[in-house]
Amino acid sequence: MTTDQNNNTAFPNVIGQEGVKQRLLEIVSSGRLPHAIMLCGPQGAGKLAIAVDFARLLMCQNPDEKGHPCGECRNCKMARKLEHPDLHFTYPIVRGNRIKEAKDAISDEYVREWRAMLLQSPYVDIYDWLDCMKAENSQAQYYVAEADNIQHKLVLKSSQGGRKVIVLWLPEKMNAETANKLLKLLEEPPEGTVFILVSEEPELVLGTIQSRVQRINVPALSRQQQLSAKPPKDEGLFLDIYISLMRLAYQKKVKDLREWAEQCAKMGREPQKQFLQFCQRQLRDNFAYNFMEPSLNDQTEAEAAFSKNFARFINEYNVVPMMAELSRAESDIAQNVNARMVFFDLALKTITLLITPQNAK
C-alpha cells in the first residue's frame, strides 16, 4: 500500500470507512473534541490507520474549514514522519533480550521499529508487530512501567504549544494494575491532551476505562478492501493447512491428522491463533457458498475453488458446532494449553462433525 498520498486530505492512508472518517471530522469541526476516543472493530478494519491519520490531523496548525490538515505547516511535516514531539504512540511489547528490568519495559524501547512499520503501512496487526520485535513465541503485553511513561510525557509542556496526542494500540493487552494507572490519566488528563485508543477486543478493556472514552465502532472491510490494504502473507499457507485438515478428517486418516497437528504445533502461538481465526472465516464462507448468492461470497479465487466442491459438507447441522470448536481451540492456545493436544483434539472432532445426517445420506 502506498502511504502519504494527497497529504492535504484528512485521511490519505485509509481505505473505505467513509462513515467513520466523516464522524471524526464532524467531531473536530463541532469544537467538542473529547479527551479520549476508542476506535473499536475487527482485525483488518483499518482502525490503526484511522488513528494515525486522525492524530496527524489533530497536530495541524492550519486546518481548512472542513478540518483537513494543510499538509504544509511544520507540525504536519513532523507528524507525517511520526516525529512530532507531541505525538506519542504506546503499544504492547515483549521484554526479550533487549529489556532486562521490568522498570525499563516501555514501548519507547521499540520506537524505531514501530515508526518503520507504520511508515511502510498502517495496516498491520499484532503478528506483524511481533515479527518486527523478533518476538518468536513471546506474547506482547503492556507493563506497569508504560503507564508511568505516559504520565511522564503528559506532565511536560507541549513542545509546539498545541495539542498532545497519545495513540494507544490494543489496550486489552493491559493487566489490571497498568489499566488502573491509565484510568487515572483518563479521569484527569492534562489540558489539551487527546487519547486515541485502538481496540480489537473492547470487552476485555477495563470497564471504567470504557466509560471514560467516546466509543466509535469501525466496521469490517470487504475482503477485497482488506486485500488491497494488506496483501496476504500467510493466508496461502493457511489455506493449504485448512484444506489438509478437512480432507484428512473426511477420509478419517487419524495417523495423518496426528502429523498435521504436529505441524501446527510448530508454528508460533500468535500464528496459531491467526490460523484458527482464518479457519473460522473460511468455515463461514464455505457455509455461505451453499446459498449461491454472489453478494455473500467474499473469497479469493483459490478459496472459492475449494468451496465449490467442499461447501456441501458444511451445513446447518455442523456449522455452529464446528465454529465453536475452532473458537475453543483459539481460546485454549491463547491460554497456553499444549498446542499439539489442542490441534489433534480439533482434528478428531472435525472427523465426527463432518459426518452429519445430511452428509451421511
Secondary structure by P-SEA (a helix, b strand, c coil): ccccccccccccccccaaaaaaaaaaaaaacccccbbbbbbccccaaaaaaaaaaaaaaccccccccccccccaaaaaaaacccccbbbbbbbbbccccccccccccccaaaaaaaaaaacccccaaaaaaaaccccbbbbbcaaaaaaaaaaaacccccccbbbbbccccccccaaaaaaaaaaaacccccbbbbbbbcccccccaaaaaacbbbbbccccaaaaaaacccccaaaaaaaaaaaaaaaaacaaaaaaaaaaaaaaccaaaaaaaaaaaaaaaaaaaaaaacccccccccaaaaaaacccccccccccaaaaaaaaaaaaaaaaacccaaaaaaaaaaaaaaaaccccccc
